[in-house]
Amino acid sequence: MIAKTLILLTALLYSNSIVIDREQPDFAKDLGIKVDKVEPLDKEISTEILERVSKLVGKLPEFIAGIELFKGRAQVRRSNEMVRAWFARVPMGDPVAGARVCLAMDMAGEILGVGVWGSEDFDADEHGRWALLMNSLRTQSSPRLRDGEIAYGAVEASMQKIEDDSKENGQIARALARTRRGMNRYALVIGNLNMLLQQDKLMPAEWFDPIIDDMLTLADDAVAFTPVIGSKGAMELSEKALEALAAFEEAKTLAEDEDTTVEDMADLVRRYTTAGGICRDCHDSKSGPVASNWRRVLRNKIFELEVPAGMMQVGFDIPQAAGDDGVISGEIGAAFRGAIMLMDQLRK
Ligand code: HEC
């Protein structure tokens, strides 16, 4: 009797573990869109493809081989239309082992839905930072970009070239590269701050730290742009950066005070965004004595010097999630990139 029970139990456990392995993912929940007729995608993945994608993603072929693919139908964003789609579930490694990145892609290569789940932090996403990171990845991921098949590490290679350039141009390029990295970070952090305010929540104070540092760096870097925008332009740029820094510091101090209400923070944001605005001070083409001249000149310089962007690399053109040191964001980025690059190769 005991032996029989044991066998039964073993069989149950064994079959259970198989069931868990092949568990049908709940893409409707993971992606927040309607899905239909989801089933495994039975496509052979050759060693050649595995190696190719591995290089494009900067991860071992074993990692790429672990990506689970499905096919079915999925909802087009903000519409009721259902289209043919492929789905991916990417099991993540350390430091977020057990978590998963999920996405759906239509046959033209557009990303229909994304999600990251499976750790307490991801599931609760209390401050919305993971959702915003996934959204950055989704919007940056145009099929056109991927057609270029830019290998992982291209950013580092370009940056190295810029690092090694000892001439004046090298100095400008380094400063521009730092500026862009910082700018992408503000866009995400300020987006996060605003999203939380709409949800009646405050952003953790320390999330302002990197953007405060970046503004200080920009204030220092401004002088490097003198050959391009003149000493007057450089001085104005530096002044604006210090003004923005002061605004971010004020926001941080406010966030640190436990008596601060959502309304207080919203007031501060309003104060800065209506009167010129932290971002608009530099980015508005019409306002102020600076006008847009130096920004246009800098833009041209970016193209001339080929300061890299649009390579979908977390830590560079995709900023790490607010409050993350970049490690977990980097893993999410690699999982995302792995899934779309693998699907792209199989679609070809
Ligand atoms: C002190 C001036 C200054 C302030 C303030 C400023 N920016 Fe910028 N921004 C720049 C410069 C300089 C560049 C680099 C040249 C360019 O891309 O036009 C830039 C570029 C950018 C880019 C393009 C990055 C890329 O990869 O091409 C984004 C996005 C951006 N800024 C967002 C923001 C946001 C959001 C804010 C407000 C939180 C902000 N900026 C505030 C000066 C500023």
Residues whose N, C-alpha, C, O or C-beta is under 5 A from the ligand:
A	BS01	HEC	T179 R180 M183 N184 Y186 A187 I190 L237 K240 A241 A244 I278 C279 C282 R295 L298 R299 A309
